[in-house]
Amino acid sequence: MIEREANVRIYSETLANLLGAKVANGKLIRVSTDGYYEVTLSTQGGNYTTLLPIASTVIMAARPEPEVQAIEVER
């Protein structure tokens, strides 16, 4: 699960249309019940508060999850 204020990678068609890049780094601030992500977008040397539609945006954790050791089950 991605927690609030987590660093994330953002993939969005909206970003592609506005910035010419589909991928950006940012920080997830909140997920709105109105259908958008509120993120702080790190781009062009600054941080910008941005509202991106959930339907056309993918939020991915910036760092991979740690591996969990498998539990052996006797059968």
ChimeraX attribute file (.defattr): number of C-alpha atoms within 10 A of each C-alpha:
attribute: neighborCount
match mode: 1-to-1
recipient: residues
	/A:1	6
	/A:2	12
	/A:3	12
	/A:4	12
	/A:5	13
	/A:6	17
	/A:7	21
	/A:8	22
	/A:9	19
	/A:10	22
	/A:11	18
	/A:12	20
	/A:13	17
	/A:14	15
	/A:15	16
	/A:16	13
	/A:17	10
	/A:18	9
	/A:19	13
	/A:20	10
	/A:21	13
	/A:22	15
	/A:23	16
	/A:24	16
	/A:25	20
	/A:26	23
	/A:27	23
	/A:28	25
	/A:29	18
	/A:30	16
	/A:31	16
	/A:32	12
	/A:33	7
	/A:34	8
	/A:35	12
	/A:36	17
	/A:37	21
	/A:38	18
	/A:39	26
	/A:40	21
	/A:41	21
	/A:42	14
	/A:43	12
	/A:44	8
	/A:45	6
	/A:46	8
	/A:47	14
	/A:48	13
	/A:49	14
	/A:50	15
	/A:51	17
	/A:52	20
	/A:53	18
	/A:54	16
	/A:55	10
	/A:56	11
	/A:57	17
	/A:58	16
	/A:59	20
	/A:60	17
	/A:61	17
	/A:62	15
	/A:63	10
	/A:64	7
	/A:65	8
	/A:66	6
	/A:67	6
	/A:68	6
	/A:69	6
	/A:70	6
	/A:71	6
	/A:72	6
	/A:73	5
	/A:74	4
	/A:75	3
